[in-house]
Amino acid sequence: MKNSILKNMKKLENKSTLVTGAASGMGKAIALLFAQEGALLVLSDVHGIEVEQVAQEIRSQGGHALALACDVSKEDEVKQLIEAALQTYGSLDILVNNAGIMDDFTPLDKVTDALWEKILSVNVNGPFYASRLAIAAMLQQGKGVIINIASIGGIAGARAGLAYTTSKHALIGMSKNIGFMYAQKGIRCNAIAPGGVNTNIMKNAHPDAEGAALCSSGSGSMPRMGESEEIAKVALFLASEDSSFVNGETLVADGGWLAY
């Protein structure tokens, strides 16, 4: 009987969880999988209608999900997300900073101030705002998990343009620092570095021809493209107690691409 009960236990039962960029791709896959594992969700995205549809799908299956439109580059909007989680569920146990944008493979000499600020405001400032606001609640609870969706572009130098590459290197550094600084206070922070994954991140993109050609020159060494659901399973591992001794790490999920 005891073994049967353990098998039926969900890994994130009643864990209050905030997922940004949850309307599609990896964020949506993470939201759906976490819901199956019992998480109580607050979902956000700049695409309000689409993220509400994800929340409705979860609720239709008996899960708990609140959806809010949010531009993570704006701290006041991020603050509303954190407050929504605390007011709705009474805690914030897990934060998944997934929202991110690409930079059209733009090389340094073509990076405008506007492009630089746009990429870093979403990919770096967004996780910074969310983590800084979340950490206060997590410190009071004496526990918490932060997962930052980075990229192998944060490890290698030729998977994207200058701004995106810089932003993901920064996000990995942020993850390491948070993980170490709060380890003794019951809070873990890790990053996931996906390789090529089938998402819509390049929708409506206008790649720089030279930059895109250079960055794709090594794509032949990629074993295969990944799926959002595969990254979601990595996130579940990092969010659950299965990874209780994993902290300040960057978990690469690229099918072996960087091994070449």
C-alpha positions, 0 to 999 in steps of 0.5 A, spaced: 500 500 500 505 504 501 509 503 495 502 504 491 501 511 495 508 513 493 507 512 486 501 516 485 504 522 489 505 528 484 512 531 484 509 538 484 503 537 489 500 544 491 507 548 489 505 555 487 509 556 480 510 562 476 512 561 469 513 567 464 513 566 456 508 561 457 503 562 451 507 557 447 513 553 446 517 551 452 513 555 456 507 552 454 510 545 455 513 547 462 506 549 464 502 543 462 507 538 465 507 542 471 500 542 472 500 534 471 504 534 476 500 538 481 503 545 481 498 551 482 500 555 476 500 563 474 502 563 467 504 570 463 506 572 456 506 578 452 500 575 448 495 575 453 489 571 449 494 565 448 496 565 455 489 565 457 488 559 452 493 555 456 490 556 462 484 554 460 486 548 457 489 546 464 483 548 468 479 544 463 483 538 465 482 539 473 488 543 474 489 550 477 492 556 473 491 563 473 493 567 466 496 574 466 498 578 460 505 581 462 511 584 459 517 582 463 521 588 461 517 592 465 518 591 473 511 594 475 508 588 471 512 583 473 511 585 480 503 584 479 505 577 477 508 575 484 503 579 488 498 575 484 501 568 486 502 570 493 495 572 493 492 566 490 496 561 493 499 564 499 506 562 497 511 562 491 515 556 491 517 555 484 519 561 479 521 559 471 524 565 467 522 562 460 520 569 457 526 571 451 527 573 445 532 572 439 536 578 436 536 576 428 543 573 428 545 581 428 553 582 429 556 587 433 557 592 427 550 592 426 547 592 433 543 598 434 542 601 441 534 600 440 536 592 439 541 591 444 536 594 449 530 590 447 534 584 447 537 585 454 531 588 457 527 582 456 532 576 457 536 579 462 532 585 466 526 580 466 529 574 470 532 579 474 526 583 476 522 576 477 528 573 481 529 579 485 521 580 487 520 572 488 526 572 493 523 576 498 517 571 499 522 565 498 526 567 504 520 568 508 518 561 506 525 558 507 525 555 501 524 556 493 526 554 486 528 558 481 529 556 474 532 560 468 531 558 461 538 560 458 541 557 451 547 554 449 548 561 446 550 562 453 555 557 453 558 558 446 559 564 442 556 562 435 549 560 436 546 567 435 547 574 434 551 579 439 546 581 444 542 574 445 549 571 446 551 576 451 544 576 454 544 568 455 551 568 458 549 574 463 543 569 465 547 563 466 552 568 471 546 570 474 543 563 475 550 561 478 550 567 483 543 566 486 544 559 487 551 560 491 548 566 495 542 563 497 544 556 498 544 556 505 537 559 506 533 553 502 533 556 495 536 553 489 537 556 482 539 553 476 539 554 468 537 550 462 541 551 456 537 548 450 540 547 443 536 547 437 528 546 439 522 546 435 519 553 437 516 559 434 521 564 437 523 565 430 516 567 428 516 574 424 524 574 425 528 578 419 535 574 420 541 578 418 544 574 412 551 574 414 550 573 421 545 567 420 550 564 415 555 564 420 551 562 426 548 556 421 555 554 419 556 549 424 548 546 424 550 540 420 554 537 427 547 538 431 544 531 432 537 533 431 532 538 433 529 538 440 522 538 442 519 543 447 516 537 451 523 534 452 526 541 455 519 541 460 522 534 463 528 537 464 525 543 468 521 538 472 527 535 474 530 541 477 523 544 480 522 537 484 526 534 490 529 529 485 534 535 484 535 537 491 543 537 491 543 540 484 544 548 485 548 553 481 548 549 475 547 550 467 544 543 465 545 543 457 539 539 453 542 539 446 542 532 444 549 532 444 551 538 439 556 541 444 559 535 444 562 536 437 
